[in-house]
Amino acid sequence: MITNHKEIEKFEKEFNAKDTLTLDQKFAILNSLYEQARHLGHFTDNDLLDGLDGDIELARKLNLNVPNPSH
């Protein structure tokens, strides 16, 4: 949990001031990282929905215990 918002804002400002990459360069890095992950066996072309049913069922069960703040 973030407790010092001013420190985070300071960090973001400093980080953005030092960031000299163009959007194209950032996308090139992202694409390279994605290709590396694929090479290592992540994000395969296997069925992307495999296991989704279990995740949905778990989310439903967890959400049943969350109080609704709008009521």
Secondary structure, 3 states (H helix, E strand, C coil): CCCCHHHHHHHHHHHHHHCCCCHHHHHHHHHHHHHHHHHCCCCCCCCCCCCHHHHHHHHHHHHHCCCCCCC
